[in-house]
Amino acid sequence: MDDLLADFLTETNEGLAALDGALLKLEKAPDDRQTLSEIFRNVHTIKGTCGFLGLARLEKVAHAAENVLGRYREGTLQVTPEGITLILSALDGLKSIVAGLESTGSEPAGDDAPLIAALDAAWRGEAPALGAAAAEALFEAAPEPLASESPAPEPSAPAALARPEETEVTAAATPAAGGGPITPAQTIRVSVDVLEDLMTLVSELVLTRNQLLQLVRARSDAALTVPLQRLSHITSELQEGVMKTRMQPIGNAWQKLPRIVRDLANELGKKIELVMKGADTELDRQVLELIKDPLTHMVRNSGDHGLENPEQRRAAGKPDVGRITLNAYHEGGHIIIEIGDDGRGLSVDKIKAKVLSQGLTTEAELAGMSEREIQHFIFRAGFSTAAAVTSVSGRGVGMDVVKTNVEKIGGTIELRSVEGKGTTFFIKIPLTLAIVSALIVEAGGERFAVPQIGVVELVRAGGSVEGAQIERIHDTPVMRLRERLLPLVSLSRLLQLDQRPEEAGQEEGFVIVTQVGGNVFGIIVDKVFDTEEIVVKPVAPILRHVTMFSGNTILGDGSVIMILDPNGIARATGVGADGPTDELAQANAMLRGAGSGERTALLLFSAGDGTPKAVPLGLVARLEDLPVESIEHSGGKILVQYRGKLMPLVPMSGHWTPPEPGRRQAVLVFNDRDRAMGLMVDAILDVVEECLNIEGASEQPGFLGSSVICGKVTDVIDCSWWLHQAGDDWFRQRSEVAPFRLLLVEDSAFFRHLLVPGLGAAGYAVTAVNSGAEALRLREQGAMFDIVVSDIEMPDLDGLGLARAVRAEGPWRDLPMIALSGRMDHDRLRSAIAAGFNAGLGKSDRDALLAALGDCLAAQTLA
Amino acid sequence: MQTNMQGAGTPTRGGTVLMGDSAAQMYLTLTVAGQLCGVPVLAVRDIMAAPSITRVPLAPREVAGSLNLRGRIVTAIDLRRRLGLPLREAGAPPPMSVVVEQGSELYSLLCDAVGEVVPLRSEGFASNPPTLDTVWREVSQGVHRQDGQLLIVLDVDRILTID
């Protein structure tokens, strides 16, 4: 409220100041329609805002003045100097109330009746009987806030001059009158052009400073060093300050939303809760201004179209209170703003009917469209699904305007909607103009900036034997990082920079571990310098087609540097798997889950017969090339001493004939916590990124089935079977189950990678997430499943907590849930059932898992 | 080292005086691999000597990179490459940069030497000879005889149109 009031005070004071001048102008030229309209609009705005804030006294005076101005504007009343005087005295009245408001935080008490009566008289057309002096006297008659405590105004002094002093005195006398003084935000308005110019000048200053610094360094003139150091500091601070002037938290654009939502709720008879996250995400001021209105509009839309009324919500099994969620965050060099509701969602059938009735498309075209394409019709001009035009929305000037505005600033808008569950819009704004912190790196002799938002960590590769190493599978570089194989991209190769020949074979450098969406990959660079705050500038149109860069900037030393776009790199190399046309993948990516339809990095190798074999790369902990001499036999098993332990080796081709001494044996190492097992293969072929669609369950033990990878039929191996071969008590066989949507909640990446393909092959559509919180987020986003399988032991929200949360409320309340545990003993099972699980079993018992899945789902179907 | 051309070569903004002078236009002459060229002086925003240029990987081959002109990023076009001329030899003096503006974007044309601002009378103009190399014909507005030397008038817009 205080912020709102402070804003109001700033605006109103500006408005009142402008009005003074405009009224005097009108007095000189009573026929100036433009000035008159401007005055009317100004007074009207003040009146409107007062009403909005519940400032009754201000509103009444402004209203009376507006009435008179309204008649002037219509031309039914002649503008006279007396009339102007009257309006001016009304303005003075407004000013004094505003001054009181400013000092005490609430409207001062007072009686404006004589003033309002005079204004009303003028409005009725009664010639203002009052002369200028009389009007002022009239205003003086209106008692001042706490006038008794202040010295009586001198009758001869112009009222407007006396007022401010008085109110200051009263404020000092009674500081606690109305919740303390409200200080209007100490701001002035500066045109963005001025800021832009300042920015350019500062950049130039930085350049000049650097030149000077270099000159002085060369001469080592001590007398210059100290003042130059100071100049240098001041310049840097100036640069920072000027950069900051353009940034504002997005919360500024949201300030008025709670009020709007409250009014909306009252007007529509709905219960609405507004949740705002990431309000401190900073945005360029200009961008902020441009998205303010679209955002407001979208929130209104969510409340009006999206949310149901309490009865409908109850009928749909939802809580009475509908929720609108705003969320802003940086992602991959963009700012994402989500506007979501948990309402009725977009009805595809309704949209279809509407589209047809408006002739936007034909039935035939519609038939060929995906659900998403149909939902996108809401962005077409003139489209509105609201059956009735309400005062809030439904006039059909909605989403197309929003979309145009977002696209104007180079953004995109996406939506995801599930009928009955709600709709979420994603506005993605590029960081053009935004200040980002960037890592300065070098590759192939050139420097580049990498926005730090996308950087997960920095790893030094090579150098010491202990450290992480860049390895190659054929030509594909990979790195083992904490039991994970990380796909790598060489920046100098990607950008076709010439590698110095002596470095080509040498695997030293730094790996920038980068995350794009759910995908993690590493970028190999030669050197890492420092981080720097940069202002992103768009690249010249001539270079726009190079998707590897999100912009360019000028560094502190005055050199131009290109800013890498991790998204572009991921797309260019395929590690990111963000195919724009692949709907399923995109939907999955939005759900932040790893569905079995998503692209997975696969390791291809050969073993035994000629058919290539594949295994998800994430499952493989390491690739080893063991000298044959190190492989030993013991008790019918093949073993190798590996990292201080004995690791069982299993030959892929059934039997193993040791290669000739001196040769080496390729081994895939699988690893889970303290267990390790090696699979001996003939040769490692490649690492590829493919959708793993396993077709036809294999009869052959050890294989999940076949999949077409890189145009070739490839056997996908069943890791669990091979692990079992190594002697561990692991899974055994698979059985066929009808397709169901299964949510797997499992924090161990190993088990996730193990279970997803296995369950996928058994016919389940699996979505895997790594925590209970993540699972609940999916629920909030409206994802629906047939069954939930959850690990019990997880950090933060564990399986039991998840089960309780699921059972407590929401659309998942009746879903069957199966608990998994590393060791499922009696106590664990009992607490799992108590928490709401239907069954509980050991992690490694896949037969039992599949059987339990079948049982639970059968019971569910019968019920 | 920087010379601001605004005002230096154009005494009046908008070139009204120049227009009056029996349609003589002011051109800035520059040399690319020995060939004398001219660009309309009104298009020129700045001249810089030996700018420090950042390469832009994957850019069209005509783009030499980006450079910083008083806080603005300018895309540099290597005129030798653009005009299909032999590349600058190693050890040759660094190029000169003629900064031109197109649609609120700044571009720098890299050439070997910048000459002077000269008025070219319209009578001296001849259209491109039909035998002129296609690259040249594409970017040239015409040929002008200047002190016994042929000067090719470059069309800045077309130079900046790189496929």
Interface residues (C-beta under 8 A of the other chain):
Chain A: M199 T200 L201 V202 S203 E204 L207 G444 E446 R447 L495 Q496 L497 K537 A540 P541 I542 L543 V546 M548 F549 N552 T553 I554 G558 S559 V560 I561 M562
Chain B: S52 I53 T54 R55 V56 P57 L58 A59 P60 V63 G65 S66 L67 N68 R70 G71 R72 I73 T75 G103 E105 Y107 L160 I162
